[in-house]
Amino acid sequence: MKKTKEIRWIVLSAVIVCLLIVFFTTNFERASMIKEVEQQNESYILRVVIYPDSKDETYVLDLQSEHIMNFGFGTRKSNDFFESNLLEGHSQKQLKKLHESDYNNLITLADYADKANVILEKSDAFGRWNVTIIYKNKTYDIYHGDYKSDDIGKLVQAIIELSPVRLDLHGWS
């Protein structure tokens, strides 16, 4: 009788341990997947894409948390600028840690541009660089050099100046 109770206790303990292992493993895997999805969806706080009409020569500047600017240059895979891996694999990439004041200035300019009631219009123009800004899931489209005195133009200029790589925004004939 005593041995039967000991065997029951051992079996019950083993079942409880197995259930705990399954519970914690499942929760850990689910938490890891949630974190990965959140990181993909929030890989940038602010994105500025500067590009000609073709898919070549596309600059992508992502402002990320921890005061990081992620620079990319190359050929776009698509025109879906929300895509996390917008550039083809062989593109040039570089990271830059921004000073807190520069980072805060960019966020402030983005907030001002987001709250401004400026109606942005793009006129047909050949040989100009397009600029698409993504901030707070909103998209703003302008040409480089337009709206220089508005917050959105100041934001674009500040991003370009802080880029870890000099942007060659040449003209076409």
C-alpha positions as CSV (number, residue, x, y, z in Angstrom):
1,M,0.0,0.0,0.0
2,K,2.8,2.4,0.9
3,K,4.6,1.6,-2.4
4,T,1.5,2.3,-4.4
5,K,1.2,5.8,-2.8
6,E,4.8,6.5,-3.6
7,I,4.4,5.4,-7.2
8,R,1.2,7.6,-7.5
9,W,3.2,10.5,-6.0
10,I,6.1,10.0,-8.5
11,V,3.7,9.6,-11.5
12,L,1.7,12.7,-10.4
13,S,5.0,14.7,-9.9
14,A,6.3,13.6,-13.3
15,V,3.0,14.7,-15.0
16,I,3.0,18.0,-13.2
17,V,6.6,18.6,-14.3
18,C,5.8,17.7,-17.9
19,L,2.8,20.0,-17.9
20,L,4.9,22.9,-16.5
21,I,7.6,22.3,-19.1
22,V,5.0,22.4,-21.9
23,F,3.3,25.5,-20.5
24,F,6.6,27.5,-20.1
25,T,7.9,26.3,-23.5
26,T,4.7,27.3,-25.3
27,N,4.5,30.7,-23.6
28,F,8.2,31.4,-24.3
29,E,7.8,30.5,-28.0
30,R,4.6,32.7,-28.2
31,A,6.3,35.6,-26.5
32,S,9.3,35.3,-28.9
33,M,7.0,35.3,-31.9
34,I,5.1,38.3,-30.6
35,K,8.3,40.2,-30.0
36,E,9.6,39.4,-33.5
37,V,6.4,40.6,-35.1
38,E,6.4,43.8,-33.0
39,Q,10.0,44.5,-34.1
40,Q,9.1,44.0,-37.7
41,N,6.2,46.3,-37.5
42,E,8.1,48.9,-35.5
43,S,11.5,48.7,-37.2
44,Y,11.4,52.4,-37.7
45,I,9.7,55.4,-36.1
46,L,10.2,57.7,-39.1
47,R,11.1,56.7,-42.6
48,V,12.3,59.0,-45.5
49,V,12.6,57.4,-48.9
50,I,14.3,59.5,-51.6
51,Y,14.2,58.2,-55.1
52,P,13.9,59.0,-58.8
53,D,11.0,57.7,-61.0
54,S,12.9,54.5,-61.7
55,K,13.6,51.9,-58.9
56,D,17.4,52.5,-59.1
57,E,19.2,54.8,-56.8
58,T,16.8,54.7,-53.9
59,Y,17.9,56.1,-50.5
60,V,16.1,54.9,-47.4
61,L,16.7,56.6,-44.1
62,D,15.0,55.0,-41.1
63,L,15.0,56.6,-37.7
64,Q,14.8,53.8,-35.1
65,S,14.6,53.7,-31.3
66,E,17.8,54.1,-29.3
67,H,18.7,57.1,-31.5
68,I,19.8,55.0,-34.4
69,M,19.6,56.1,-38.1
70,N,19.6,53.2,-40.5
71,F,20.8,54.2,-44.0
72,G,20.3,52.1,-47.1
73,F,21.0,52.8,-50.8
74,G,20.2,50.5,-53.7
75,T,17.4,49.2,-55.9
76,R,13.9,49.1,-54.6
77,K,12.1,45.7,-54.6
78,S,8.7,47.5,-54.8
79,N,6.9,50.7,-54.4
80,D,5.4,49.6,-51.0
81,F,7.4,52.0,-48.9
82,F,6.1,50.4,-45.7
83,E,7.9,47.2,-46.5
84,S,10.6,46.6,-43.9
85,N,13.2,45.2,-46.4
86,L,12.5,47.7,-49.2
87,L,15.9,47.4,-50.9
88,E,17.3,44.4,-52.7
89,G,19.9,42.3,-50.7
90,H,23.0,43.7,-52.3
91,S,22.3,47.3,-51.3
92,Q,24.7,49.6,-49.3
93,K,23.7,49.9,-45.6
94,Q,25.1,51.7,-42.7
95,L,24.0,52.6,-39.1
96,K,24.6,55.9,-37.3
97,K,24.1,56.6,-33.6
98,L,22.6,60.1,-33.3
99,H,23.1,62.6,-30.5
100,E,20.0,62.8,-28.4
101,S,19.5,66.5,-29.4
102,D,19.6,65.5,-33.1
103,Y,17.2,62.6,-32.6
104,N,14.8,64.8,-30.6
105,N,15.0,67.6,-33.2
106,L,14.0,65.1,-36.0
107,I,11.0,63.8,-33.9
108,T,10.0,67.4,-33.1
109,L,10.1,68.3,-36.8
110,A,8.2,65.2,-37.7
111,D,5.5,66.0,-35.1
112,Y,5.2,69.6,-36.4
113,A,4.9,68.4,-40.0
114,D,2.4,65.8,-38.9
115,K,0.2,68.4,-37.2
116,A,0.6,71.1,-39.9
117,N,-2.4,71.7,-42.2
118,V,-0.2,72.2,-45.2
119,I,-1.7,70.7,-48.4
120,L,1.1,69.0,-50.2
121,E,1.0,69.1,-53.9
122,K,3.4,67.5,-56.4
123,S,3.5,69.1,-59.8
124,D,4.7,67.1,-62.7
125,A,8.4,67.6,-63.0
126,F,11.0,65.5,-64.8
127,G,14.4,64.9,-63.3
128,R,13.5,65.6,-59.7
129,W,13.9,63.4,-56.7
130,N,10.7,62.2,-55.0
131,V,10.6,62.1,-51.3
132,T,8.2,59.9,-49.3
133,I,8.0,60.4,-45.6
134,I,6.3,57.8,-43.4
135,Y,5.5,58.9,-39.8
136,K,2.8,57.6,-37.5
137,N,1.4,55.4,-40.4
138,K,0.8,58.4,-42.5
139,T,2.5,59.0,-45.9
140,Y,3.7,62.4,-47.2
141,D,4.9,62.8,-50.8
142,I,6.9,65.8,-52.1
143,Y,9.7,66.6,-54.4
144,H,13.1,67.3,-52.9
145,G,13.6,71.0,-52.6
146,D,9.9,71.8,-52.3
147,Y,8.5,73.2,-49.0
148,K,11.9,74.3,-47.8
149,S,10.5,76.8,-45.3
150,D,7.8,74.4,-44.0
151,D,8.4,71.8,-41.3
152,I,8.2,69.0,-43.7
153,G,11.0,70.5,-45.9
154,K,13.1,71.2,-42.8
155,L,12.6,67.6,-41.7
156,V,13.8,66.3,-45.1
157,Q,16.9,68.6,-45.0
158,A,17.7,67.6,-41.4
159,I,17.5,63.9,-42.3
160,I,19.8,64.4,-45.3
161,E,22.3,66.4,-43.2
162,L,22.4,63.7,-40.5
163,S,22.7,60.8,-42.9
164,P,25.8,58.6,-42.3
165,V,26.5,58.7,-46.0
166,R,26.4,61.7,-48.3
167,L,23.4,61.6,-50.6
168,D,24.1,62.3,-54.3
169,L,20.9,64.0,-55.3
170,H,22.2,64.8,-58.8
171,G,20.0,66.1,-61.7
172,W,19.3,64.5,-65.0
173,S,19.4,66.2,-68.4
